[in-house]
Amino acid sequence: MKIILIILVCTYSSLCFGQSNNDTTYLRQLTMSYLSKMYVQKNFDSASSMWDYRILLEMQDFYKKRKQGELTDTILTNRVKRDIGKFYKQLSSYSFDKFLDIKIATEDTLKIAFVSYKHTLTLKGIVTTEDTMLILISEDNGKSWLIQDWTIKWIADQIDKKLF
């Protein structure tokens, strides 16, 4: 009986580790794909299709709090796209440097991944290397993932302050 229990525990442990390892490999690929589309290729339309819907809700609230209107749907997306376009004009180069950490957590029906990485960008002629994070959310236990990139809010804030 002890042997069977040990075999079951070992099998369960290896399956859990394997799933976690598969998740992190996929999350690395997804992160690289997103960052390439969003900041290297400067392809907002393709990159934003990977976003979790909550990012647009947050941006809607951001513009409303800044008394820029209660933007919805296409108008909201176009406003975010316009702000990102201003950022792109100032962004000379972007490079992904390395992954720092990936943590996966489960909260209620969501699987949430925190992907930390280091990148270098040249913005308005100034080269900066920073550590930052993407949050990836799965509502179907890791079968599909959507991205929350809070750099978008930072960009909109810089535009609002007329820094770009």
Summary of the structure (lengths in Angstrom):
residues: 164
radius of gyration: 19.2
end to end distance: 68.2
largest distance: 70.1
contacts: 443
relative contact order: 0.15
helix: 52%
strand: 29%
